[in-house]
Amino acid sequence: MALQRLTERVWYYPFEQERDRPNLGYIRGDKWSLAVDAGHSDAHVEDFYRALEQENLPLPALTVLTHWHWDHTCGLHRIKGLSIAGAATNRHLRDFRQRIAREGREAFLSIHESVRLEYAGGRAIRIQPADMEFEGSLLLDAGNCPVRLIRTEAPHTDDSTLVFVPGESVLFLGDAAGGVFPTWEKDGPLCEKLAETIQNAAPFICLEGHWTPASLEDTLEDLLQ
């Protein structure tokens, strides 16, 4: 699978439905580069890095987590550089690691068929929190490329972080706009709060974790319908 370019500074490695692999984002600054999400496993990260190398892009110095779910975080042990997440995301990851350590491999594999496909053949399961954490919002500068991390209320989880690249008008949503796993039901007031956050950012391109790039208008319509 090939890396897809969105703007001068932003790319993404496309999602895959069968193994529930989400889009992985890539933002290149003049000084260093940043990845959005750590993937479903070490194999997912390796495929992502291979695609970066094929485009002669440096590996990310920092990886941001959009939320704690396994398909976005279980490749964290394989990344290069450092990682950062909202404090709530790290709390969830610590709890999740303790749960799997207590209940065993089958508890992890029983989450969904996509997990069993990703971890077929006895692939090791490693769950870890990010190296750094933050509360609220955080502004980073990768070198003439500001990147804003925005903690937000959202219908999918209680730890959602959006990644906004204002100079490129690109917003990475992770799975924030989705419903609660596994029923996918959406809480109306939380959808409205997320919509307000997205509108305040006013991106030209929105990229959800398991979908193709969309306009601001289409993203809000899907969220609020």
N, C-alpha and C positions, 0 to 999 in steps of 0.2 A: 504494500500500500504506500502511496506517495504522499509526501507532505503537500499541503494546499496553502497557497499564499492568499491572504486577505487584503493586506495593505503593504506599504513600504517596509513596515517594521513588524508586522504580525502574520504568523502562520498558524496552522493547526494540523494535527495528525488525526485523520477522520475516525469516527466511531465505527464500531462493528456490532451489529445486533446479536449475532449468534452467541458470542461470549460476553455480551453486555459490556464491551469495552467503550468507554466514553471518549469524546474528543479530548485530545491533549493540546493545550495551547502553547504557543512559543512567541515571546516578545523579545526583540533584539534592540538593545540600547547601544550607544557608542562605547560604553565601558564594560558592560556585562549583559548577559541574557537571562531571561526568566521563563520558567515553565509554569503552566496552569494545570494542576493535578498530577498525581503520581501513578496513575494507571492501576490496572486490575492485578498485576503480578510483575515479577522480574522480567518475564518474557515480553510483556507489553512495553515496559520501559526500554528493553533492548531493541525492540522493533522501532520504537519512536526515535531512539538515539541513532539507529542505523539510517533512518530517513533524514535526520538532521545532517549526518555526515555526508550523505549523498548530495546534499545541497551546499556542502562546504560551510555549514553553520556551526559555530562553537556550541558545545554542550552547555546547558543552563547552569549558572552559578547559584541560582535560587529556584526552588519549586514551591509554589503556593497551593494550598489545599482549599477547595471550595466547600467541602463538608466531609464528614467522617466516613461515609459509606465505602465499603470494601473495594468496589470497582474503581474508586477514585484515589484510594490510599494504600492498597496492599502491595504496590510496587515501590513504596517509599524507601525500603531498605536498599534498593538497587540504584537509586539516583546518585548522580555526581553533585557535589556542592552541598549547600545547606537547604533546609526546608522551613516553612513558616505556615502557621495556621491560626485561626481564631482560638481563643482559650477554650471555648465550649467544644470545638472540634477535638482538641487534644484531650479533654476530659472524656469525651465519648470513645476515643481511640484507646485510652488506658482501660476504660471499663470493658470494651470489646475484647482487648487482649486478655484481660483477666477471665472473661467469660469463656473464651475459646481454650485457654489454658486449663480451665476447670472442667469444661464439658467435652473437650476433645475435638479431633479433626472432623468427625461426622457432623458435629453441630455447625461447623463452618460450611461444609459441603451441602448440608440440607437447606441452606438459605434459598437456593434457586438452581435450576438446571444449568444456567449459564456459568455458575460458580464451579459446578462439577466438570464442565467442559474446559474451563480455564485451568483447572487444577488436575486434569486427568494425568495419569501416569505417576501419581505420587509426588507432584510438585510441592515443594516445601511451602508452608504457610507461615508468613512472618508479618506481624502487626506491630507497628510502633508509632508513637506520637511524633509530631514535627519537632525539629531542633529548637525553634523559637515560636512564641505565641504573642498575640496582641489582642487588645480589646477595642471595640469601636471601629474607627477607620485608621488607616495608615497610608501615608504617601511615600512612595519609593521613587528614586530617580536612577534609572539604569544608564544614564548618560544621554542628555538631550531627549529623554523619553520618560516622562512621568508615568507612574503606574499607581493607581489608587486601589487599595483593598478596602472593601466596604462590607461590614457586617450588617445583615439585614434580617428582618422578620420575613418568613417565607412559608408557603404551604408544605414544602417537601420535608424539611427538617428544622430543628430549632437552632441550628448552628451554621446557617448559610453565609457564605462570603462571596461577594461579587468582585470581579477583577476588571477594572476600567482603565483603558488606555486613552486618555482624553485627546492627545495629539493625533491619534489615528481614528478616533470616534468608534472604538470597538469595545463592547462589553461582553465578558465571559460570565455566564450565569451559573455554570455547573448545572445542578438539577433543581435549582431553587424554584423554578416555575412549575415543577411537576407536583403531583399529588403524593400522599403518604404511601410508602411501600408497605404491604403488597397490594392494597386495595386501590391505590391511586386516587382516592378521594381528596378533594381540595376544599380547604376551609376558606369561605368567601372573604371574611375580614383580612385574613393573612394575604390572600391574593391581592386585595386592594392596597395593603401596605407595601407589598413588593412592587406593585405597579407604580406607586408613588415614588419609590426609590429609583426605579428604572427611568421614569419620566424626568426626574431631577437630573440624572446623568445625561439624558438626551443623546444616546449613541446613535450612530448611523447604522451600525451592524451589531446585531445581537447573536451570540453563539451559545446555545444550550448544550448540555453535556451529551445528549443522545439525539441530536438533530442537526440539520444543515443550517448554514448562516441565514438569518432572517432580518427583515427590517424592524425598526422600532414599532411601527404600527402593527405588523403581523404578530409580533411577540406579545404586545399588550392585548390584542384581540384574542389570541389563544389563551392567555392567562386569565382573562376576565369573562370569557364566554360561559 
